[in-house]
Each structure stands twice: as C-alpha cells, then as structure tokens.
C-alpha cells in the first residue's frame, strides 16, 4: 500500500499565532517569517524507483508543464526525457558554451542561457531552435541569470550594476529596471536562479536567500532560505533541497514541511505531478511520486 506524503500540520503555538498574515511583506532588512512543521518521516517507504538515467555530472535542469525533463550533460548538450525518464530528444549546440540555466516552464518554449557567451536560445518542445538573443547587443554589463516571462519578455539580473531588468524582444529595448543595491546592502550576492511564477518573480541568492518581486519588478519580500542554488514550484508551494531532505514552503500560508529522501548524495530535486527526479553526480533517479 503506497504511503501518501504527510500534509498534517501541528497546532500553532502562541508565538506562531502572532506571525504576520500571508499577505504581509517583510521590509528589505528583514525576512518573511516561516513556520516550521514536523518532518514527514514515513514518506521514505513510499518511494518507488522507476528508472535510472546514466549521465556523468548532469548540469542545469528543468521540467515543463507536461512533466518532461530537460537536462544538460558535461558537453552542454540539452537532453529531453519523458515524465518516466525515457529519452526523447537531444539538442547539440553548433558553438561551445556553458549552460547556466534551462527554463522549460513556458507552455511551448524552452529557454537556454549560455552565460559565457551571453546568449539566450529559445527552442520549441521538440528542441528545434526558434530564436536567439545576443544580450551583449543590448545590455551594458553581464547577465547572471535569465528567465522567460509568460508574455515572452525576458527577465534578467545584470550582475555588473546589480539591477533586475525586463527586456521586450519585440521592441528590442529594456522596459523595466529595478536597482537592487539598497536591498542587498554591503553583502556580496551570488545569484543562481530566476523564475516568474504566479505573478511573482523569484531571484535566488545563494548567500542571502530568495528575493521576491511582483511581475512589474517591484520588491515585495525576502524569504530566509540561504544556501540555495535552485528552487522549484508545485501548486502553491516552493520546494528546495535541504540538508535534511526535500522541503516544501507554502507561498501563502508561510509554512514549511519536510520529506525525507530515499538516497544520499542528491545534488538537485525536481518535482512533477507524478514523478520526482533526484539528480546525482552519476545521473538521475526517477521515482514515482509517493501516493500516486
């Protein structure tokens, strides 16, 4: 009998009941509150290994809304797998380049960002090229992370002047610029990931936490989640890999739950509707979602 991921919440203490409501915003110098929930120690028994994808040192990875997995290898080829881990397509770039980010959340497009040559490539869902964007033509500086907005505009973090910027590819110009120097202060950020989700933009700083902006680039709050290089989203939850397993953070209730992983040495986790993908140094383990 499969074991369902535990979602039961423990009663709030008197200290927890004084936490701000879900709509509250933490000032720049503060972090949004998090209510910790007891770990789910029973879920480990519900993991069912479906497939192991052998791939030495997998790199940037992403899931699309159909559950397909996109993964780069050591040669920076982009590989596409079905939800159960079956190989589908491979894109090999004509020029060498390091893939900093893959973003497949857009319904019909896959974004690939080559940070070393400052190029954004957009592929269709069969990994055929649609368009390219040479950022150096328009950007005075160095982009650190890039993502595709639902309206096909680009969001990027200009590391040279610490600004969050939106680029309209139709107008060939930047339409939004948000300075981040006041938010970051004297710290030296290490930006690793950027995604727009449910009308908010999430910028991951490995050292400082997760900065949250609205879809116009206005700062909203900061989530106290340092040490991260990637975050994923599923429903109303943000998930990430922690030292004690997989953690799910409710974006509106500001509560957090933990799920124990079935193996050690996991570098990254991607969570789909039916399958969970554990990225290791030797490849990817595809598991059936506990309870599915």
HELIX and SHEET records of a PDB file:
HELIX    1   1 UNK A   16  UNK A   18  5                                   3    
HELIX    2   2 UNK A   43  UNK A   46  5                                   4    
HELIX    3   3 UNK A  135  UNK A  137  5                                   3    
HELIX    4   4 UNK A  181  UNK A  184  1                                   4    
SHEET    1   A 5 UNK A  35  UNK A  36  0                                        
SHEET    2   A 5 UNK A 255  UNK A 259  1                                        
SHEET    3   A 5 UNK A 245  UNK A 250 -1                                        
SHEET    4   A 5 UNK A 237  UNK A 242 -1                                        
SHEET    5   A 5 UNK A 232  UNK A 234 -1                                        
SHEET    1   B 4 UNK A  48  UNK A  54  0                                        
SHEET    2   B 4 UNK A 283  UNK A 288 -1                                        
SHEET    3   B 4 UNK A 275  UNK A 280 -1                                        
SHEET    4   B 4 UNK A 268  UNK A 271 -1                                        
SHEET    1   C 4 UNK A  61  UNK A  63  0                                        
SHEET    2   C 4 UNK A  69  UNK A  72 -1                                        
SHEET    3   C 4 UNK A  78  UNK A  81 -1                                        
SHEET    4   C 4 UNK A  87  UNK A  91 -1                                        
SHEET    1   D 4 UNK A  99  UNK A 103  0                                        
SHEET    2   D 4 UNK A 110  UNK A 114 -1                                        
SHEET    3   D 4 UNK A 119  UNK A 123 -1                                        
SHEET    4   D 4 UNK A 129  UNK A 134 -1                                        
SHEET    1   E 4 UNK A 143  UNK A 148  0                                        
SHEET    2   E 4 UNK A 154  UNK A 158 -1                                        
SHEET    3   E 4 UNK A 163  UNK A 168 -1                                        
SHEET    4   E 4 UNK A 173  UNK A 179 -1                                        
SHEET    1   F 4 UNK A 191  UNK A 197  0                                        
SHEET    2   F 4 UNK A 200  UNK A 205 -1                                        
SHEET    3   F 4 UNK A 209  UNK A 214 -1                                        
SHEET    4   F 4 UNK A 219  UNK A 223 -1                                        
END                                                                             
